[in-house]
Amino acid sequence: MLAVYADRPSPDAPLDALVVGDRPEPELPDGHVAVTVRAASINMHDLWTLRGVGIKPEQFPMTLGMDAAGTLDDGTEVVVYPVVTSPGWAGDETLDPRRGLFTEGYQGTFAERVVVPERNVLPKPTSLSLTEAACLGTAWLTAYRMIFTKSGLRAGQTMLVQGASGGVATALTTLGRAAGLRVWVTGSSDEKRSLATDLGAHETFESGARLPEKVDGVFDSVGRATWSHSIKSLKPGGVLVTCGATTGEPDSAELTRIFFQQMRVIGSTMGTRAELEDLLRLCDVAGVRPRIGHELAMEQAREGFQAMLDGETAGKIVLTR
C-alpha cells in the first residue's frame, strides 16, 4: 500500500529520511479496526520523528502521521484518536506513563489503511468534512485542552497566543474566540498576523512587542524564543499554559517573577478521548472549523513537509486520498 514514512533517523536533514512509497498492508489483531484513510494532517511531531526524536533506531521504517479521518470497512466515517494507552489503563489517557502515540510504538496514519485499537476511533459528525476532521486529533485537541481544561480562563478575559500560523496557534485563536475570550496574537510577519485577524484575533502584535496591557493568560508552544515575553506579559496571578518548546528550552525560567507575582505555569500534552468527543461536538454545534493552509495529495507529502519545516503553514497541512 502507498505510505509516507521515515526510513531512518536524520537529525540534521529530516526530509532526507522521508519516503513516499510502498509499505506492507497492516495485520488486524483482535480488538482493532482498520481505517481506510481519506485525509491526514501533518504535525510538528512528524518532523521530530524524521529527526529520530522519541523513537529508537530499530523502530524504523516508521509510517508517519498521528491524525486521520476515514472510513471503517462498513463505511462508517470516523476520526482517529492518536493516544494509545497501555492494557488496563483507566482515566486520563495523557497521564498513562506507558502511553504511546502513532509514529512512536505504532505505525502512523499516512497510509492507505491504518490499524488502530477500537477505542481509538470516534464517529465523525456529518457537518465536518473528512479534511476538517483530520485536523482535530493532535493540534486542535491540544489547543482545546489548554483553554478549556487547563487555563481556567473565563469569557471576557484576555489571552495571548504566541505565534500566529501553526496548527496549535490557529486552533487556539479560533477556539479562544469561540470561548468568548479577548484574543491577542503575536506573529513574525504581516502575513501571519493578518491570518490571525482573519481567524478572529481581536489584536495582533509583532513578536516580542510590548503589549498595551498585561493579559490573564498566555499560551506558548514556542519555548526559548518567546518564554521571557510570555512571563513578562502576564498579570499578577495570571496563567501560562505551555505545550511545547519548538525553539528549545528557555535560558531562564524567571522563577523570581513567577513566585513574586504568583503566576501559574501549567504544562499540557495532547488531550483525552473524552475531550476529543467534546471538541467534535463543539465543532458540530458551534460551526467552529480548522483553518487549512495546504491540502495536498498524499503523493505530494514532501511539499507539505517542506512547508512545515519552513514555517509556511497558514493553518493545518492536510494530505488526502
N, C-alpha and C positions, 0 to 999 in steps of 0.2 A: 504494500500500500504506500501511497505518497505520504511523506512526513517531512517535517522541518526539525533537524536535530543537530546536536553538538557531537562531533566525532572524537573530541579530545578537549582538555582544558587549554585555553590560550589566554593567559593573564594579560599580556600587553597588547594583543591584537585580537580581540574577541571574535570579530567577523571572519577571521581566518579559520575558525573551527566550525563555522556554520555550513550545514549541508542541506540542500533540498533534494531528496531522492527517495529511494525505496527502503522500507523497513518491514520486518515480518508482521503479519497480522497478529494481534494480541490474542492470547488464550482467554477463556471466560470461566474463571473459578466460581464455585458456589458462592452465593451472596453478592455477586457482582452483576452489573449490567453493561451492555455495550451501547455506546452512544455514537451515532453517525454524526460527525462534526460538520456543522454548516457555517459556523463563524467562531473565531477565537481571537482574543486580543493579546497584544504584546505588553509585557510588564518589564520594569527595570530588573526584576528578579531573573528574567531570561538572559539578560546581559551578564548578570553575575554568574549564572550557570555556565555560560560560554567561557567566562574567565576562570572557572573552576572553583568558585566560592560556594561553600555549603554542600559540596559533592565530592566523593572520593574518586581518584583517577580510575579505579576499576569499575566504576558505575557507567562509564562511557562505553558505547554511544548512548546518549540520552535524548529522547524526544523532548523538545521544548514545549512550553505553554502551560499556564496554570488555569486559564479561563476558557470556557467554551459554552456554546449553546448548540443544540442539535436535536436529533430525534432518536427515540428508542426503536427497537425492532417493530413495535406495534404502531409506530407513527406518532406517539406522544411527544410533543415538543418540551424539552427540558433545559434547565440551566445547571451547570456543574458547580458544585461547592468544592473549593480546592484544598481544604484541610482534611487530612486523613488521620483519624485517631487510632490509638493502639487498642487491641482487643479488650473489651470490657470497660473501657473508659466511659464515665458518665459525667455530665456537667459541661462547663465551658471548654470547648474544644481547644481554644488557644492556650489553655493552661496545662494541657497534657504534655509532660516533659518528653514523651516518646512520640509526639505527633509528627507527621510528615506532610510534605506538600508535593503536588505533582511537579516533576522535574528534579526532585530530590531522591527519595526512595522509590518513587513511582514514575513510570513513563508519562510524559506530558500529553497535552491536548492538541498540539499542532500536527494532526494526522487525520487521515480519512475516518478512522474509528479509534475510539479510546475506551478502555475498560476501567470502570470505577466501582467502588462499593455502592450498594443500592442506596444507602442513606446520603450519598454524595450527589444525588440528582434531585432537583426540585421542579415542579411544574412551572412552565413559563406562562406568565399572563398573556392572553391573546392580544392585549393592547400594545405589547412590546414586540418589536421586530427581533429576529434572531441576532442581527448585528448589534442592536442595542443591548439585548440581554447578555451577549458575550462580553460586555464591558464591566459587568457588575460584581463578579465574584472576588476580585482582588482589590483593585484601586478604589472602586466605589464602595465596596464593603468596608475597607479600611477607613475611608472618609466618614462613612455612616457611623461606625463605632466611635471614632474620635469625637464627633459632635454630639451624638445622641446618648451614648453610653458613658463616655469618659469625661467630657468637659464640664458638665453641669451648668452650661450657659443657658440663659433664658431669652425668650423673644424680646427684642428691643435692645439687647446688649450688643457690644461691638466686638467682632472677631477680625483678626488679621491672618491672612493666608500668605505664607512665604513662598513665592514662586507662582507663576500665573498659568503656565501652559501644559504642564504634565497631567497625567491621568488622575493622581490623587488631588492635585491642586484644583483642577477644573471641577472635580466632584465636590470638593469642599466648598468651592464658590457657589455652585448650583444648589447643594443641599443646605448651605448656610442661609441662602436667600429664601429657600422653601421653608426653613425653620423660623423665619421672622427675625433673623439676626441682621444687624447692620454689618455688611461685609466689606472689608478693606483688603486689597491685594497688592503685593509688590511684584514687579516684573522687570526684567533686564532690558526690554526693548519696547518701543511704542506699539509694535505689532502684538506682543504678548499682553501688554496692558489693555489694548483695545479688545482682545479676545475676552479678558476677564470682565470688561464692561458689558460686552455682548451677553455674557453668561449671567449677568445680574449684579456684579460688584457695584457697590454704591460709590466707592472711591478707589483709585489706583495710584500707586506711587513708584518711583524708581527704587531699585533695590538699595537698601541701606538708608533711605531718606528719613529725615526726621519727620515724625507724624504730627498732625495738628493737636492731637491729644493722645493720652495713653489708652490702651484697649483692655477689655475684660479678658480676652483670651487670644492666644497665638497658636497657630497650627503650623508645625515645622517638620518637613521631611528632608531638609537640605543638610543640616548639620553645621560644620565649621564655618561655612561662608555666611550664614545668617544667624547663628546662635546668639552672639552678643547683641545684635539688633533686636532679636526676639525678646531677650530678657529685659533690655532697656525700654522696650515698647509697652511693657505690661504695667497696669495699675498695681498698687499695693494690694495684695490678696488675690491677684489675677492668676490665671492658669495657663501653662504652656503644655500642649499635648504634642509629643513627638512620635513619629512612626518610622523614622529612618535617618540616615546620615550619608546622603549620596556624595557629599563633598568631604567626608571624613569626620573624625571626632573633633569637637571644638578644642581650641588651645587652652581655654579656661572654662570651668563650669560656672564661674561667677557666683560662688556659694554665698559670699558676704551679702550681695544684693538680694539673693534668693531668700536667705533666712531673715534678714533685717526687714524686708518688705513682705514677708510671709507669703511668698509666692508658692504655687503648687506646680511641680513638674511631673507630668504623667506620661508613662510610656504606653503605647498602644500598638498591637500587632494583629493584622487581619481582622477577623470577626467570627462570630459563631454562626452555626447553621440557622438558628432562630433569628439572628439579626439579618441574615440574607433573606429570609422569608419576609421580615418586616420591610426591608429595603424594596423588595419586589412589589409588595403591597403598596408602599408609598408611591413608587413609580406608576403603578396602575391607577391608583385613586387620584393622585395629585397631578398626574401628567408630567412628572419630572423625567427628563431624558438625558442620557450622557451625550456629551459633545464628541463626535467622531472626527478626528483630524485627517486620517488617511484610511481608506478602505481599499484593500489590495487582494488580489487572488493569492492563494497560499504559495503558488509558484513564484510570486514576487516578494517573498518574505525578506530577502536581503535588502530590498529597498526600504521596507518598513523598519528593519533593524538599524539601518544606516541613519534613518530619521531619528530614531530613539537615541542612538549614540551621539548624534549632532545636537540633540536638544530641540529639534524642529518637530514638535509633536502637535501642538494646537488642539489637544484633546487626545482621545484614545486612538491607537493604531490597531485596526482590525483586519485579520486575514479571513477570507471567505472561500467557500467552495460551492 
